[in-house]
Amino acid sequence: MTTQALSPQRPVVIVLAAGRGERFRAAGGQTGKLEAMLAGRSVLAHVLDAVQLSGLDCHVVRPQHLAHTPGAGMGDSIACGVGATADAVGWLILPGDLPLIRADTLRRVADTLMALPPGQATVQPQYQGQRGHPVGFRRPCAAALCALQGDEGAKRVLRQWPAHRLEVDDEGAVWDVDTPERLEAAARRLGSGV
């Protein structure tokens, strides 16, 4: 799902799908969390469906992209994805374990990111006061994102460029499936149309 020619006006969604999912397996999961089945499809397939419906360009960071980095963490994944799409005007960093995320949330974050006034470069959705994903970054953040390593993620970048908070009505922005219990709860939410 990696694009060849990036849209000059829209950010690229970087889907982080290279994690080891150790917490999910430790809690009794039989597969990696991204491969776990949810309503007949993998968790990652649900995320990629939302990205496709959003109409945004996408780059998926998979384990093979980080094979040269022993013990790679979320920071390494972000750096890899941003580096692979260096010509983009911005990036929406989306963990691959958010199967309830909606396409319209991705579009809203992208639109808000591109409409930020000068001096602001990041946006983060929040649902009922809880910070969520995807987190959006504009081009001025590129070097800092490409320098990330380890498991910290992009917290350091957000300290440098504090995020504009975007309230969303999408529980999927905060609903990850780090454990089999969370996966079961996500299945119930899908079944009830939440």
Residue pairs with C-beta under 8 A, 6 or more apart in sequence:
1 15
1 48
1 51
1 52
1 58
1 59
1 60
2 58
2 59
2 60
2 84
3 12
3 57
3 58
3 59
6 12
6 57
6 85
6 87
6 88
7 56
7 57
7 89
8 89
9 89
9 114
10 56
10 57
10 89
10 110
10 114
11 56
11 88
11 89
11 90
11 91
11 92
11 110
11 113
11 114
11 136
11 137
11 138
12 56
12 57
12 58
12 59
12 85
12 88
12 90
12 91
12 92
13 51
13 54
13 56
13 57
13 58
13 59
13 91
13 92
13 94
13 106
13 134
14 58
14 59
14 61
14 78
14 81
14 82
14 85
14 91
14 92
14 93
14 94
15 44
15 47
15 48
15 51
15 58
15 59
15 60
15 61
15 81
15 94
15 95
15 96
16 61
16 74
16 77
16 78
16 81
16 93
16 94
16 95
16 96
17 34
17 44
17 60
17 61
17 62
17 63
17 96
18 61
18 62
18 63
18 65
18 66
18 72
18 77
18 80
19 34
19 74
19 77
19 95
19 96
19 97
20 32
21 29
21 32
21 33
21 34
21 97
23 178
23 179
24 32
24 33
24 36
24 177
24 178
24 179
24 180
24 183
25 32
27 178
27 179
27 180
27 181
28 180
29 36
29 179
29 180
29 183
33 43
33 97
33 177
33 178
33 183
34 42
34 43
34 44
34 96
34 97
35 42
35 43
35 44
36 42
36 43
36 177
36 180
36 183
38 46
38 99
38 177
38 183
38 186
38 187
38 190
39 46
39 187
39 190
39 191
41 49
43 96
43 97
43 99
43 177
43 183
44 96
46 99
46 100
47 94
47 96
47 97
47 98
47 99
47 101
48 58
48 60
50 101
50 102
50 103
50 106
50 172
51 58
51 94
51 103
51 106
52 58
52 103
53 103
54 103
54 104
54 106
54 107
54 110
55 103
55 107
56 92
56 106
56 107
56 110
57 85
57 88
59 81
59 84
59 85
60 96
61 77
61 78
61 80
61 81
61 84
65 80
65 84
66 72
66 76
66 77
66 80
69 76
73 149
73 150
73 151
73 152
74 95
74 150
74 151
74 152
74 153
75 148
75 149
75 150
75 151
75 152
75 153
75 154
76 148
76 149
76 150
78 93
78 145
78 148
78 153
78 154
79 145
79 146
79 147
79 148
79 149
81 91
81 93
82 88
82 91
82 137
82 142
82 145
82 146
83 146
85 91
86 142
86 146
88 139
89 114
89 138
89 139
90 110
90 113
90 114
90 136
90 137
90 138
90 139
91 136
91 137
91 145
92 106
92 109
92 110
92 113
92 134
92 135
92 136
92 137
93 133
93 134
93 135
93 136
93 137
93 154
94 101
94 106
94 133
94 134
95 133
95 176
97 176
97 177
97 178
98 133
98 172
98 173
98 175
98 176
98 177
99 172
99 175
99 177
99 186
99 190
100 170
100 171
100 172
100 175
100 186
100 189
100 190
100 194
101 133
101 134
101 170
101 172
101 173
102 170
102 172
104 170
105 125
105 168
105 170
105 172
105 173
106 134
108 125
108 166
108 168
109 123
109 125
109 134
109 136
109 166
109 168
110 136
112 123
112 136
112 164
112 166
113 122
113 123
113 136
113 137
113 138
114 138
116 123
116 138
116 164
120 161
120 164
121 137
121 138
121 139
121 140
121 141
121 161
122 135
122 136
122 137
122 138
122 141
122 157
122 158
122 161
122 162
122 163
122 164
123 135
123 136
123 163
123 164
123 165
123 166
124 131
124 132
124 133
124 135
124 136
124 158
124 163
124 164
124 165
124 166
125 131
125 132
125 133
125 134
125 165
125 166
125 167
125 168
125 170
125 173
126 132
126 165
126 166
126 167
126 168
126 173
127 167
127 168
127 169
127 170
127 171
127 173
127 174
130 174
131 165
131 174
132 168
132 170
132 173
132 174
133 173
133 174
134 173
135 154
135 158
135 163
137 145
137 154
137 157
137 161
140 161
141 157
141 160
141 161
144 156
144 157
144 160
144 161
145 154
145 157
148 154
148 156
148 157
171 189
171 194
175 182
175 186
175 189
176 182
177 183
177 186
